[in-house]
Amino acid sequence: MDHHHSGPVETGAPMDYREHEKTYSLFLAGAKWGTMMVVVLMVAMAAGFFAGGGLLGGLLLFIILNAAGFYLLR
């Protein structure tokens, strides 16, 4: 059951670290902005449904919180 490998451990193409870093930074940015959008949507829905804001109040709060979020997280 013991396997003896005489060849190189990595047989695939060499790692493109620059592309890896670019992909990782795009993933982090997407996670950050996506999380902000979901949180803003949940707060606006709660304000519209449960706080008596209605559709227009929730929509207005959604727009204001999105603008504040984009300003604070840039």
Long-range contacts (C-beta under 8 A, 24 or more apart in sequence): 32-73, 33-73, 36-69, 36-70, 36-73, 37-66, 37-69, 40-65, 40-66, 40-69
